[in-house]
Amino acid sequence: MTNFTLGKLKTPIEIQHVNGDVTFCFVFLDNPENLYAYVTSIKDFLPVMILSNDLMYIAKSDIKAFKMFSNEHSQKGYIWSFDPYIVMGVDPEISLKNLHTHYIGLLKQVHPDIIDDKKIHHVFKDIASDITRRIISAYEFIRAEKLSEESNHDK
């Protein structure tokens, strides 16, 4: 194993294993744009932090593919916020149509049924359920607010 230094940014990634299993975890990078260079620079084992905050090493020979979560707000861990706009990762000026499109996209990423489809460890289903509930609550709040604004604007 090579020597490495952990970066400062906790960057969420998804690793697809050769056997088809998927691991959601974090790597620590100074610059998330360097994910590919970081993963390829590690010789045998990739150090990752799994969702239970435990450090784990994944054999690079077991990695088929990897990707960083593309949603900028997910990268910063804002999903645990109580502000519905931060949870959804949207601007307060978003249209209802764009809000709905964004909502559907988020659910396709984190819904517990996706966990079943990807054969991810059952422990993560509870986490996915919690995140999904937060997204649904945030969406319903923002949607109601937008509908109220539209009805007041029409008067």
KEDRENFI-370763 format. One record per residue (C-alpha): residue number from 0; x, y, z. Coordinates in steps of 0.001 Angstrom, whole numbers. Example, Ala and Ser with C-alpha at 12.3 -4.5 7.8 and 13.67 -1.06 7.14 Angstrom:
BEGIN
<r><k>0</k><x>12300</x><y>-4500</y><z>7800</z></r>
<r><k>1</k><x>13670</x><y>-1060</y><z>7140</z></r>
***
This chain:
BEGIN
<r><k>0</k><x>0</x><y>0</y><z>0</z></r>
<r><k>1</k><x>1276</x><y>3472</y><z>-781</z></r>
<r><k>2</k><x>1550</x><y>6282</y><z>1699</z></r>
<r><k>3</k><x>-1225</x><y>8809</y><z>1361</z></r>
<r><k>4</k><x>-2518</x><y>11834</y><z>3131</z></r>
<r><k>5</k><x>-6207</x><y>12304</y><z>3693</z></r>
<r><k>6</k><x>-7649</x><y>15468</y><z>2228</z></r>
<r><k>7</k><x>-9969</x><y>17823</y><z>4055</z></r>
<r><k>8</k><x>-13165</x><y>17411</y><z>2012</z></r>
<r><k>9</k><x>-15360</x><y>14423</y><z>2830</z></r>
<r><k>10</k><x>-16419</x><y>13449</y><z>-688</z></r>
<r><k>11</k><x>-19246</x><y>10912</y><z>-1179</z></r>
<r><k>12</k><x>-18689</x><y>8292</y><z>-3843</z></r>
<r><k>13</k><x>-20389</x><y>5154</y><z>-5087</z></r>
<r><k>14</k><x>-18214</x><y>2133</y><z>-5787</z></r>
<r><k>15</k><x>-19431</x><y>-707</y><z>-7963</z></r>
<r><k>16</k><x>-17655</x><y>-3943</y><z>-7159</z></r>
<r><k>17</k><x>-16704</x><y>-6639</y><z>-9654</z></r>
<r><k>18</k><x>-19373</x><y>-8946</y><z>-8168</z></r>
<r><k>19</k><x>-22098</x><y>-6300</y><z>-8754</z></r>
<r><k>20</k><x>-22383</x><y>-5086</y><z>-5153</z></r>
<r><k>21</k><x>-22389</x><y>-1341</y><z>-4555</z></r>
<r><k>22</k><x>-20792</x><y>552</y><z>-1672</z></r>
<r><k>23</k><x>-21747</x><y>4112</y><z>-768</z></r>
<r><k>24</k><x>-18854</x><y>5692</y><z>1086</z></r>
<r><k>25</k><x>-16644</x><y>8749</y><z>1453</z></r>
<r><k>26</k><x>-13083</x><y>9543</y><z>470</z></r>
<r><k>27</k><x>-11179</x><y>12524</y><z>1785</z></r>
<r><k>28</k><x>-9818</x><y>14775</y><z>-942</z></r>
<r><k>29</k><x>-8315</x><y>18242</y><z>-1074</z></r>
<r><k>30</k><x>-10085</x><y>18770</y><z>-4400</z></r>
<r><k>31</k><x>-13049</x><y>16570</y><z>-5440</z></r>
<r><k>32</k><x>-12074</x><y>17044</y><z>-9086</z></r>
<r><k>33</k><x>-9027</x><y>14868</y><z>-8339</z></r>
<r><k>34</k><x>-11056</x><y>11739</y><z>-7507</z></r>
<r><k>35</k><x>-9829</x><y>9745</y><z>-10509</z></r>
<r><k>36</k><x>-6193</x><y>10706</y><z>-9925</z></r>
<r><k>37</k><x>-6538</x><y>9838</y><z>-6228</z></r>
<r><k>38</k><x>-8094</x><y>6418</y><z>-6808</z></r>
<r><k>39</k><x>-5574</x><y>5488</y><z>-9484</z></r>
<r><k>40</k><x>-2627</x><y>6669</y><z>-7360</z></r>
<r><k>41</k><x>-3433</x><y>4260</y><z>-4529</z></r>
<r><k>42</k><x>-1616</x><y>972</y><z>-5245</z></r>
<r><k>43</k><x>-3576</x><y>-1898</y><z>-3710</z></r>
<r><k>44</k><x>-6247</x><y>-690</y><z>-1307</z></r>
<r><k>45</k><x>-8495</x><y>2355</y><z>-1324</z></r>
<r><k>46</k><x>-9164</x><y>3817</y><z>2148</z></r>
<r><k>47</k><x>-12821</x><y>4847</y><z>2483</z></r>
<r><k>48</k><x>-15159</x><y>5859</y><z>5266</z></r>
<r><k>49</k><x>-18418</x><y>3939</y><z>5205</z></r>
<r><k>50</k><x>-21698</x><y>5470</y><z>6389</z></r>
<r><k>51</k><x>-21165</x><y>4224</y><z>9950</z></r>
<r><k>52</k><x>-18020</x><y>6450</y><z>10034</z></r>
<r><k>53</k><x>-15729</x><y>3405</y><z>10159</z></r>
<r><k>54</k><x>-12551</x><y>3429</y><z>8074</z></r>
<r><k>55</k><x>-12368</x><y>530</y><z>5639</z></r>
<r><k>56</k><x>-9973</x><y>-508</y><z>2887</z></r>
<r><k>57</k><x>-11332</x><y>-1755</y><z>-427</z></r>
<r><k>58</k><x>-9047</x><y>-3788</y><z>-2678</z></r>
<r><k>59</k><x>-8650</x><y>-1953</y><z>-5975</z></r>
<r><k>60</k><x>-8835</x><y>-5302</y><z>-7753</z></r>
<r><k>61</k><x>-12429</x><y>-5539</y><z>-6433</z></r>
<r><k>62</k><x>-13476</x><y>-2172</y><z>-7921</z></r>
<r><k>63</k><x>-15234</x><y>-2294</y><z>-11279</z></r>
<r><k>64</k><x>-16306</x><y>1361</y><z>-11378</z></r>
<r><k>65</k><x>-16657</x><y>4392</y><z>-9143</z></r>
<r><k>66</k><x>-18334</x><y>7758</y><z>-9344</z></r>
<r><k>67</k><x>-18748</x><y>10838</y><z>-7261</z></r>
<r><k>68</k><x>-22266</x><y>11938</y><z>-6450</z></r>
<r><k>69</k><x>-22986</x><y>14684</y><z>-8950</z></r>
<r><k>70</k><x>-25407</x><y>16722</y><z>-6844</z></r>
<r><k>71</k><x>-23282</x><y>19533</y><z>-5397</z></r>
<r><k>72</k><x>-25391</x><y>19660</y><z>-2251</z></r>
<r><k>73</k><x>-24950</x><y>15938</y><z>-1618</z></r>
<r><k>74</k><x>-21199</x><y>16422</y><z>-1831</z></r>
<r><k>75</k><x>-21392</x><y>18917</y><z>1009</z></r>
<r><k>76</k><x>-23685</x><y>16740</y><z>3090</z></r>
<r><k>77</k><x>-26498</x><y>19280</y><z>3158</z></r>
<r><k>78</k><x>-29126</x><y>16545</y><z>2951</z></r>
<r><k>79</k><x>-29311</x><y>16543</y><z>6782</z></r>
<r><k>80</k><x>-30314</x><y>20209</y><z>6934</z></r>
<r><k>81</k><x>-33770</x><y>21296</y><z>8086</z></r>
<r><k>82</k><x>-34051</x><y>24035</y><z>5443</z></r>
<r><k>83</k><x>-36221</x><y>22519</y><z>2671</z></r>
<r><k>84</k><x>-34397</x><y>24459</y><z>-56</z></r>
<r><k>85</k><x>-31047</x><y>23112</y><z>1127</z></r>
<r><k>86</k><x>-32416</x><y>19571</y><z>1474</z></r>
<r><k>87</k><x>-33690</x><y>19739</y><z>-2103</z></r>
<r><k>88</k><x>-30615</x><y>21598</y><z>-3337</z></r>
<r><k>89</k><x>-32698</x><y>24227</y><z>-5137</z></r>
<r><k>90</k><x>-32897</x><y>27990</y><z>-5309</z></r>
<r><k>91</k><x>-35985</x><y>29645</y><z>-3745</z></r>
<r><k>92</k><x>-36822</x><y>31092</y><z>-7187</z></r>
<r><k>93</k><x>-37243</x><y>27654</y><z>-8800</z></r>
<r><k>94</k><x>-40393</x><y>27083</y><z>-10859</z></r>
<r><k>95</k><x>-42904</x><y>24399</y><z>-9878</z></r>
<r><k>96</k><x>-42105</x><y>22426</y><z>-13027</z></r>
<r><k>97</k><x>-38352</x><y>22472</y><z>-12378</z></r>
<r><k>98</k><x>-38936</x><y>21676</y><z>-8706</z></r>
<r><k>99</k><x>-40900</x><y>18566</y><z>-9660</z></r>
<r><k>100</k><x>-38252</x><y>17457</y><z>-12173</z></r>
<r><k>101</k><x>-35503</x><y>17928</y><z>-9582</z></r>
<r><k>102</k><x>-37581</x><y>16045</y><z>-6973</z></r>
<r><k>103</k><x>-38050</x><y>13039</y><z>-9250</z></r>
<r><k>104</k><x>-34313</x><y>13045</y><z>-10014</z></r>
<r><k>105</k><x>-33431</x><y>13035</y><z>-6310</z></r>
<r><k>106</k><x>-35815</x><y>10183</y><z>-5584</z></r>
<r><k>107</k><x>-34281</x><y>8134</y><z>-8389</z></r>
<r><k>108</k><x>-30929</x><y>8477</y><z>-6615</z></r>
<r><k>109</k><x>-31886</x><y>7679</y><z>-3026</z></r>
<r><k>110</k><x>-35246</x><y>5880</y><z>-2845</z></r>
<r><k>111</k><x>-35075</x><y>2623</y><z>-801</z></r>
<r><k>112</k><x>-36330</x><y>639</y><z>-3811</z></r>
<r><k>113</k><x>-33138</x><y>1689</y><z>-5601</z></r>
<r><k>114</k><x>-31203</x><y>95</y><z>-2746</z></r>
<r><k>115</k><x>-33001</x><y>-3201</y><z>-3411</z></r>
<r><k>116</k><x>-32311</x><y>-2969</y><z>-7159</z></r>
<r><k>117</k><x>-28576</x><y>-2385</y><z>-6637</z></r>
<r><k>118</k><x>-28213</x><y>-5205</y><z>-4077</z></r>
<r><k>119</k><x>-26802</x><y>-2800</y><z>-1509</z></r>
<r><k>120</k><x>-26420</x><y>-3950</y><z>2086</z></r>
<r><k>121</k><x>-29760</x><y>-3782</y><z>3925</z></r>
<r><k>122</k><x>-28347</x><y>-1421</y><z>6586</z></r>
<r><k>123</k><x>-28331</x><y>1392</y><z>4037</z></r>
<r><k>124</k><x>-32052</x><y>939</y><z>3345</z></r>
<r><k>125</k><x>-32830</x><y>2703</y><z>6651</z></r>
<r><k>126</k><x>-30574</x><y>5595</y><z>5681</z></r>
<r><k>127</k><x>-32148</x><y>5778</y><z>2235</z></r>
<r><k>128</k><x>-35605</x><y>5779</y><z>3846</z></r>
<r><k>129</k><x>-34656</x><y>8692</y><z>6119</z></r>
<r><k>130</k><x>-33202</x><y>10707</y><z>3252</z></r>
<r><k>131</k><x>-36259</x><y>9961</y><z>1100</z></r>
<r><k>132</k><x>-38604</x><y>11145</y><z>3876</z></r>
<r><k>133</k><x>-36610</x><y>14386</y><z>4173</z></r>
<r><k>134</k><x>-36750</x><y>14956</y><z>417</z></r>
<r><k>135</k><x>-40502</x><y>14277</y><z>276</z></r>
<r><k>136</k><x>-41168</x><y>16618</y><z>3225</z></r>
<r><k>137</k><x>-39004</x><y>19361</y><z>1703</z></r>
<r><k>138</k><x>-40687</x><y>18961</y><z>-1680</z></r>
<r><k>139</k><x>-44187</x><y>19115</y><z>-191</z></r>
<r><k>140</k><x>-43279</x><y>22211</y><z>1838</z></r>
<r><k>141</k><x>-41780</x><y>24084</y><z>-1131</z></r>
<r><k>142</k><x>-44584</x><y>22976</y><z>-3464</z></r>
<r><k>143</k><x>-47262</x><y>24213</y><z>-1043</z></r>
<r><k>144</k><x>-45385</x><y>27492</y><z>-658</z></r>
<r><k>145</k><x>-45134</x><y>27929</y><z>-4452</z></r>
<r><k>146</k><x>-48812</x><y>27110</y><z>-4968</z></r>
<r><k>147</k><x>-49748</x><y>29610</y><z>-2264</z></r>
<r><k>148</k><x>-47574</x><y>32278</y><z>-3897</z></r>
<r><k>149</k><x>-49171</x><y>31600</y><z>-7279</z></r>
<r><k>150</k><x>-52727</x><y>31823</y><z>-5876</z></r>
<r><k>151</k><x>-51883</x><y>35089</y><z>-4068</z></r>
<r><k>152</k><x>-50270</x><y>36449</y><z>-7230</z></r>
<r><k>153</k><x>-53384</x><y>35662</y><z>-9295</z></r>
<r><k>154</k><x>-55653</x><y>37712</y><z>-7005</z></r>
***
